[in-house]
Amino acid sequence: QVRLVQSRGGLVQPGGSLRLCCAASGDFSSLFVVGWYRQGPGSQRDLVASIVIRDTADYDRTTYADFVKGRLTISRDNAKNTVYLQMNSLRPEGTAVYYCNLRQSSTEYWGLGNQVTVSS
């Protein structure tokens, strides 16, 4: 069983930055994937970025949706069991609820989501 606790979202001006955190606890397999998704009003939930994590400390494989490339960075801190999503140059269309997701051994877990609003 895995538990995901997300940091708070917030209100950000266009062009601003925000970092989201996802702290995981529980039983992890030797390889799993953590992803950040977002769901805007009336929209489906879309994958924003993901990172494949192995028990080998130096292994990282990241992927990004085309619409965020160059502006968002996903990273991890093994000591804190935390995955981060650094979001820069935010745009109004980035207004959404952001969810953390962890997939391992054909099972997935979700965080509760955080509202991020990009508006002046």
C-alpha positions as CSV (number, residue, x, y, z in Angstrom):
1,Q,0.0,0.0,0.0
2,V,1.2,3.5,-0.9
3,R,0.1,6.9,0.4
4,L,0.7,10.1,-1.5
5,V,0.5,13.4,0.2
6,Q,0.6,16.5,-2.0
7,S,1.7,20.0,-1.1
8,R,-0.8,22.9,-1.4
9,G,-1.3,24.5,-4.8
10,G,-2.0,28.2,-5.1
11,L,-2.7,31.3,-7.1
12,V,0.1,32.4,-9.4
13,Q,0.3,35.2,-11.9
14,P,1.0,34.4,-15.5
15,G,4.7,34.0,-16.0
16,G,5.1,33.0,-12.4
17,S,6.5,29.9,-10.8
18,L,5.2,27.3,-8.4
19,R,6.6,24.0,-7.1
20,L,4.4,21.1,-6.2
21,C,5.5,18.3,-4.0
22,C,4.3,14.7,-3.7
23,A,5.5,12.8,-0.6
24,A,5.1,9.0,-0.8
25,S,5.1,6.5,2.0
26,G,4.4,2.8,2.2
27,D,5.8,-0.2,0.3
28,F,7.6,0.4,-2.9
29,S,8.7,-2.0,-5.6
30,S,12.2,-1.8,-7.1
31,L,10.8,0.1,-10.1
32,F,7.9,2.4,-10.2
33,V,6.6,5.5,-12.0
34,V,5.5,8.8,-10.5
35,G,3.5,11.1,-12.7
36,W,1.9,14.5,-12.4
37,Y,-1.5,14.9,-14.1
38,R,-3.7,17.9,-14.4
39,Q,-7.4,18.3,-15.0
40,G,-8.8,21.6,-16.1
41,P,-12.5,22.6,-15.8
42,G,-14.5,20.4,-18.0
43,S,-11.4,18.6,-19.3
44,Q,-10.0,15.1,-19.0
45,R,-7.1,14.4,-16.8
46,D,-3.9,14.7,-18.8
47,L,-0.4,13.5,-18.0
48,V,2.0,16.4,-17.5
49,A,5.3,14.8,-16.6
50,S,6.5,11.5,-15.3
51,I,9.6,10.0,-13.8
52,V,10.7,6.3,-13.7
53,I,12.4,5.5,-10.4
54,R,14.5,2.4,-9.7
55,D,16.2,1.5,-6.5
56,T,19.4,2.4,-8.2
57,A,19.9,6.0,-7.1
58,D,21.3,7.3,-10.4
59,Y,18.5,6.0,-12.5
60,D,16.0,8.6,-13.8
61,R,13.9,8.6,-16.9
62,T,11.7,11.6,-17.3
63,T,9.0,12.4,-19.9
64,Y,7.0,15.5,-20.5
65,A,3.9,16.5,-22.4
66,D,4.6,18.6,-25.4
67,F,2.6,21.5,-24.0
68,V,4.9,21.9,-21.0
69,K,8.3,21.0,-22.4
70,G,10.9,23.5,-21.3
71,R,8.8,25.1,-18.6
72,L,8.2,22.2,-16.2
73,T,10.7,20.0,-14.5
74,I,10.0,16.8,-12.6
75,S,12.6,15.6,-10.0
76,R,12.9,13.5,-6.9
77,D,14.6,13.4,-3.5
78,N,15.2,9.9,-2.5
79,A,16.0,10.7,1.1
80,K,12.6,12.4,1.5
81,N,10.6,10.0,-0.8
82,T,9.3,13.1,-2.5
83,V,8.8,13.9,-6.2
84,Y,8.6,17.6,-7.2
85,L,7.1,19.4,-10.1
86,Q,8.8,22.7,-10.7
87,M,6.5,24.9,-12.9
88,N,7.9,28.0,-14.5
89,S,6.5,30.5,-17.0
90,L,3.0,29.4,-16.0
91,R,0.2,30.3,-18.4
92,P,-3.6,30.8,-17.7
93,E,-4.3,27.5,-19.5
94,G,-2.3,25.8,-16.7
95,T,-5.2,26.4,-14.3
96,A,-6.2,23.0,-13.2
97,V,-6.2,20.5,-10.4
98,Y,-2.9,18.8,-10.3
99,Y,-2.7,15.2,-9.2
100,C,0.3,13.0,-8.2
101,N,0.1,9.4,-9.3
102,L,2.3,6.4,-8.5
103,R,2.2,3.2,-10.6
104,Q,3.9,-0.1,-9.6
105,S,3.1,-3.7,-10.2
106,S,-0.1,-3.0,-12.1
107,T,-1.4,-0.9,-9.3
108,E,-1.8,2.8,-9.1
109,Y,-2.3,5.3,-6.4
110,W,-3.5,8.9,-6.5
111,G,-3.0,12.0,-4.4
112,L,-6.0,14.1,-3.5
113,G,-5.1,16.9,-5.9
114,N,-4.3,20.5,-5.6
115,Q,-5.8,23.5,-7.3
116,V,-3.4,25.7,-9.2
117,T,-4.8,28.9,-10.6
118,V,-2.9,31.0,-13.0
119,S,-4.4,34.4,-13.2
120,S,-3.6,38.1,-12.8
